[in-house]
Amino acid sequence: MNEYQQQPSALQKLTGSIELTAQQAAVIKQTYILFGVAIFCAIAGGYVGATSETLVHFFSTGLGWIVAMLLLNVVPYIAIAARNNPVLGVTALVADGFVSGIALSPLLWVASMVDPKLILVALAVAACVFLGVTGYVMMSGRTFSAPRGLLAGLFLSTIAIMILNSFMHIGILGIVVSLGIGALGVCSLVYSTSNVLHSSASDSAIPGALSLFAGMFNIFVATLNILLRVLGGGRRN
């Protein structure tokens, strides 16, 4: 595998292209598959957490917050430490996704009380970002072009949000907010992908999947918080 002697700048990571070895091309595709698995597990965890009053109450307390922070830091550490053990590493990755979803239970519960469709909008924005960039990565072959990844993600996000509005009627403000967050999300995911490809740990899919999942998790949380404040009338507990 090629070693990169000098890390590119942040701008280069969003505007440059990377010629991949056969191993790198295979690993980045495996990375996105595991990334998708972590997202699916987070959705499952979020559903379990948000529909359980016990979990919502617990993670709303100071002790629950401490437990959530410990789990969200310890589980990824275990996954990275087990990067060369596919069974343990993937198990830890799955656990990280599920725990991350459960840790969001208070926010998801508040959103469901304010307007359940806001959760769907936040999920849709995150899904568009994920699908747009993932689709490009899976078809990119031996060259990763950040600008093409950006265009693919932005195009799909724009089309999907317009279609979403036709069903959910989120309004002009909702469209603008969703498009803005979607654009930032696409940039963040493409940047993170460039980081993964330039990382010395790019010989394993697990660290990269964890990194991408952490970014997507933050995108979803930010999207839902902003939508709650803008479209939910600021009704937060």
Wavefront OBJ file of the C-alpha trace (Angstrom):
o trace
v 0.000 0.000 0.000
v 1.222 3.497 -0.775
v 2.351 5.643 2.125
v 1.586 9.339 1.917
v 4.565 11.399 3.041
v 2.648 14.631 3.384
v -0.937 15.140 4.373
v -2.888 17.317 1.914
v -4.539 20.495 3.128
v -8.213 20.664 4.036
v -8.970 22.351 0.710
v -7.109 19.666 -1.228
v -9.109 16.977 0.537
v -12.278 18.568 -0.855
v -10.979 19.395 -4.324
v -8.362 16.763 -5.124
v -8.341 13.218 -6.450
v -6.623 10.120 -5.087
v -5.331 7.234 -7.170
v -6.070 4.094 -5.194
v -4.255 0.803 -5.087
v -6.362 -2.326 -5.548
v -6.255 -2.893 -1.788
v -7.288 0.678 -0.992
v -10.195 0.490 -3.445
v -11.390 -2.745 -1.829
v -10.949 -1.453 1.737
v -12.837 1.815 1.163
v -15.791 -0.130 -0.230
v -15.698 -2.459 2.792
v -15.497 0.661 4.966
v -18.715 2.037 3.498
v -20.479 -1.304 3.897
v -19.574 -1.386 7.602
v -20.507 2.296 7.825
v -23.963 1.384 6.537
v -24.233 -1.441 9.076
v -23.416 0.991 11.909
v -26.088 3.424 10.667
v -28.703 0.666 10.507
v -27.833 -0.378 14.077
v -28.058 3.254 15.229
v -31.558 3.532 13.752
v -32.545 0.328 15.577
v -31.034 1.631 18.813
v -32.767 4.974 18.407
v -36.128 3.278 17.934
v -35.626 1.061 20.992
v -34.474 4.001 23.106
v -37.146 6.478 22.028
v -39.971 3.992 22.639
v -38.766 3.059 26.130
v -39.722 5.498 28.893
v -37.135 3.880 31.163
v -34.265 4.544 28.740
v -35.480 8.053 27.949
v -35.620 8.890 31.653
v -32.257 7.288 32.431
v -30.332 9.013 29.635
v -31.954 12.319 30.562
v -30.220 12.210 33.964
v -26.659 13.218 34.787
v -25.719 9.589 35.458
v -27.235 8.533 32.131
v -25.228 11.211 30.327
v -22.010 9.978 31.962
v -22.802 6.369 31.039
v -23.574 7.417 27.452
v -20.283 9.313 27.146
v -18.334 6.362 28.555
v -19.968 3.905 26.168
v -19.569 6.195 23.160
v -15.837 6.467 23.855
v -15.011 2.986 25.138
v -16.847 0.916 22.503
v -15.110 2.594 19.506
v -11.769 2.136 21.299
v -12.480 -1.590 21.580
v -13.407 -1.731 17.881
v -10.168 -0.012 16.848
v -8.102 -2.214 19.167
v -9.732 -5.260 17.543
v -9.318 -3.986 13.971
v -7.386 -7.129 13.008
v -10.024 -9.403 14.518
v -12.971 -9.193 12.099
v -15.493 -10.844 14.433
v -14.711 -8.788 17.543
v -14.107 -5.593 15.556
v -17.395 -5.769 13.650
v -19.264 -6.754 16.825
v -17.897 -3.667 18.574
v -18.839 -1.536 15.543
v -22.406 -2.885 15.663
v -22.534 -2.212 19.409
v -21.257 1.341 18.856
v -24.044 2.047 16.376
v -26.746 0.566 18.608
v -25.519 2.341 21.741
v -25.263 5.633 19.841
v -28.899 5.332 18.829
v -30.018 4.539 22.375
v -28.019 7.492 23.735
v -30.130 9.767 21.505
v -33.371 8.589 23.100
v -34.067 11.845 25.036
v -33.602 13.998 21.916
v -35.712 11.646 19.804
v -38.445 11.593 22.458
v -38.555 15.410 22.583
v -38.709 15.566 18.778
v -41.541 13.019 18.707
v -43.493 15.168 21.171
v -42.910 18.374 19.172
v -43.440 17.003 15.658
v -42.602 13.395 14.661
v -42.026 14.385 11.051
v -38.909 16.314 12.092
v -37.231 12.996 12.891
v -38.127 11.723 9.439
v -36.768 14.887 7.821
v -33.488 14.610 9.766
v -33.225 10.932 8.813
v -33.956 11.769 5.195
v -31.237 14.447 5.054
v -28.691 12.079 6.617
v -29.798 9.247 4.311
v -29.415 11.427 1.206
v -25.921 12.455 2.240
v -25.005 8.832 2.911
v -26.539 7.397 -0.263
v -25.131 10.079 -2.549
v -21.524 9.740 -1.410
v -21.766 5.961 -0.928
v -23.113 5.510 -4.438
v -20.172 7.441 -5.837
v -17.621 5.518 -3.741
v -19.035 2.170 -4.826
v -18.777 3.133 -8.503
v -15.514 5.084 -8.339
v -13.147 2.252 -9.230
v -9.488 3.039 -8.611
v -9.827 6.825 -8.391
v -11.533 8.810 -5.659
v -12.376 12.328 -6.852
v -13.576 14.564 -4.030
v -15.348 17.032 -6.398
v -17.301 14.205 -8.027
v -18.229 12.853 -4.623
v -19.446 16.304 -3.625
v -21.502 16.685 -6.801
v -23.068 13.236 -6.422
v -24.027 13.893 -2.809
v -25.321 17.405 -3.436
v -27.350 16.348 -6.479
v -29.069 13.462 -4.717
v -29.675 15.532 -1.573
v -31.290 18.357 -3.536
v -33.590 16.058 -5.515
v -34.564 14.015 -2.459
v -35.320 17.065 -0.289
v -37.555 18.507 -3.001
v -39.426 15.202 -3.211
v -39.586 15.055 0.585
v -41.215 18.493 0.700
v -43.924 17.357 -1.709
v -44.989 14.730 0.847
v -44.256 16.403 4.187
v -44.726 20.073 3.258
v -41.802 21.372 5.302
v -42.039 24.778 3.624
v -39.450 27.091 2.102
v -37.615 27.565 5.386
v -37.502 23.818 5.953
v -36.151 23.278 2.427
v -33.448 25.929 2.852
v -32.380 24.568 6.248
v -32.376 20.976 4.987
v -30.389 21.882 1.863
v -27.867 23.850 3.899
v -27.332 21.053 6.386
v -27.261 18.494 3.587
v -24.532 20.433 1.770
v -22.452 20.681 4.945
v -23.043 16.983 5.563
v -21.849 16.028 2.078
v -18.708 18.153 2.508
v -18.078 16.573 5.900
v -18.477 13.019 4.588
v -16.272 13.593 1.528
v -13.644 15.249 3.721
v -13.779 12.330 6.171
v -13.448 9.864 3.296
v -10.329 11.678 2.074
v -8.985 11.545 5.619
v -9.600 7.787 5.754
v -7.827 7.235 2.441
v -4.813 9.256 3.584
v -4.702 7.583 6.989
v -2.027 5.060 7.928
v -4.907 2.904 9.229
v -6.525 2.652 5.776
v -5.519 -0.996 5.515
v -8.514 -1.889 7.728
v -12.159 -1.002 7.159
v -13.117 -0.767 10.841
v -11.342 2.482 11.891
v -12.607 4.243 8.767
v -16.174 3.052 9.306
v -16.058 4.330 12.888
v -14.761 7.707 11.723
v -17.434 8.064 9.033
v -20.177 6.941 11.417
v -19.122 9.497 14.032
v -19.397 12.233 11.405
v -22.813 11.059 10.212
v -24.040 10.748 13.810
v -23.099 14.393 14.400
v -24.816 15.434 11.162
v -28.071 13.781 12.233
v -27.945 15.283 15.731
v -27.206 18.757 14.358
v -29.960 18.462 11.754
v -32.567 17.393 14.291
v -31.568 20.100 16.779
v -31.731 22.825 14.131
v -35.056 21.589 12.770
v -36.464 21.540 16.300
v -35.428 25.139 16.864
v -36.447 26.444 13.436
v -39.559 24.420 12.652
v -40.521 23.282 16.153
v -40.927 26.750 17.559
v -37.958 26.321 19.900
v -39.930 24.000 22.145
v -37.071 22.193 23.812
v -36.828 20.809 27.338
l 1 2 3 4 5 6 7 8 9 10 11 12 13 14 15 16 17 18 19 20 21 22 23 24 25 26 27 28 29 30 31 32 33 34 35 36 37 38 39 40 41 42 43 44 45 46 47 48 49 50 51 52 53 54 55 56 57 58 59 60 61 62 63 64 65 66 67 68 69 70 71 72 73 74 75 76 77 78 79 80 81 82 83 84 85 86 87 88 89 90 91 92 93 94 95 96 97 98 99 100 101 102 103 104 105 106 107 108 109 110 111 112 113 114 115 116 117 118 119 120 121 122 123 124 125 126 127 128 129 130 131 132 133 134 135 136 137 138 139 140 141 142 143 144 145 146 147 148 149 150 151 152 153 154 155 156 157 158 159 160 161 162 163 164 165 166 167 168 169 170 171 172 173 174 175 176 177 178 179 180 181 182 183 184 185 186 187 188 189 190 191 192 193 194 195 196 197 198 199 200 201 202 203 204 205 206 207 208 209 210 211 212 213 214 215 216 217 218 219 220 221 222 223 224 225 226 227 228 229 230 231 232 233 234 235 236 237
